[in-house]
Amino acid sequence: MEEEARPIRQQQRRLNSTILYVVKKEVTKLLAAGIIYPISDSQWVSVVQVVPKKSKMIVIKNQHHELVPIRIPLPFIDQVLKKLIGKSHYYFLDGFSRYMQIHIALEDQHKSTFTCSFDTFAYTHMPFGLCNMPSTFQCCMTNIFSDLLQGCMEVFMDDFMVLTRCMDTNLVLKFEKCHFIVTEGIVLEHLVSSRGIEVNKSKIDIITSLPNPASVREVCSFLGHVGFYRRFIKFFSKIALLLSKDVDFNFDQSYVEAFQELKTRLTSAPILQAPNWEYPFELMCDASNSALEAFLGQRIRVGKQSHEIAYASQTMDSAQLNYTSTKELLAIVFALDKFPLRFLLKKPDAKSRLIQWMLLLQEFDIEIKESQIERESDPMPIRDEFPDEQLLQLNKIAPWFANICNFIVASKFPPEASRLCKEKLQSDAKYYIWDDPYLWRLYNDQVIRSCISDSKIKSILHFCHSASGGSHYGSTRTTWKVLDCGFYWPTIFKRHPSIRLRL
């Protein structure tokens, strides 16, 4: 309990006749089992909440937000599923009333008090609704089966997956939901068998039968259900981009196609395999203008098609959309486009963001191969006619600093440049700094100034000469005012005699 928490007594709520009958039936059952008892002097009173369950049972729970959360994480669902792949037989066991099998200390039972129309009661066993229920129960299960976990069984809350053998415990199981010596079964809404991990067909049938959404709320609900199986869906983020909540709802033909495409990919979802640590992994990825896509697989035999382990995708935020070569690194440790990634791994003057990513990459034994095989990831806008990294989309007249940018980032000279031009470009580049997407010039006074293209020079001169802060200085003072404002172009001092003519 938090140190400054004060007792709270909540007033009971009105219930309709149907729910009132259910509450009375449940309270009578809990009283007979000794799980609750009447109490009248508790300062902690919570209202009763009725929650239906799939097994047609009704759970009465209370809430206490003043409890200090226990920082015990639950197991990752994907890791639990991967450990179940490849077994011939399984035992799927389900605990009965999981939380109520854990006793509450006598001095703390009054804090679990709840009120209803029949009386005020306190729990002797841990009830539903407490903020620490999942963590406490998972910790208890982990301690009980500590010598069996990672070996012959896995535990996720009250679901027990036995792979080879089991030992007797004092836990009570729910026989109706237990399955013994089966070759496949539904675990955490996934079908697990010796073939691998598959989607739950019954859930997919429900999702695919949904009509076209009529509101943003229905779109979010659909994406929530489909997103649970997103690691089975190739290009999920790119397809679902139109259906995101930040986009204005206008369910036109493009929305319908994206909606139906997600349904189609769910019905044809692949069977995912568990990673085999004795073989190398294949990680393929792609960075489009809006999303990052990745595919993790393994090729057990040479010449055979790699089997799927997982798909991953992520949409880019507004800042990431401006990235250039760093988009490949943004997709979490993968090698895609030959030169950009190889260059970034060797970049000596990288920014802090790249340094952090490169340190992460150095934890892995990565070999970058140039392969002509068909990409598993989406062939999203990649222009093969420009294999080398180009930072600028050149118009009819390229900016004066285009060659400098390309040399700093990709170490590329202009194809028509002579030897003297290459030497000059290499010498001048030492005074420039590329900070995506801007180029900066380190001037003689040790001040960094932004490089300006020819199209912006006239507006800057007008601002520094004729605007409210310009004071109509002469050419020399106007030139220095431009420098003081943090702008630079190579002919800035050569242009100042003609400032009046330009304006």
QUICOR-V10733 format. One record per helix or strand. SS is the DSSP state (A for helix, B for strand). FROM is the first residue (numbers start at 1). TO is the last residue. If there is no record, write none. Layout:
# QUICOR-V10733
SS;FROM;TO, SS;FROM;TO
This chain:
# QUICOR-V10733
B;9;9, A;17;33, B;36;38, B;45;47, B;49;52, B;58;64, A;77;83, B;90;95, A;99;101, B;103;103, A;106;112, B;114;115, B;120;123, B;125;125, B;128;130, A;133;144, B;149;149, B;153;156, B;159;162, B;173;173, A;175;177, B;179;182, B;184;187, B;190;193, B;196;199, A;201;208, A;216;227, A;230;232, A;236;243, A;253;267, B;272;272, B;281;287, B;291;298, B;307;315, A;320;322, A;327;330, A;339;345, A;352;361, A;402;410, A;419;431, B;432;435, B;438;442, B;448;451, A;454;465, A;475;484, B;487;488, A;492;502
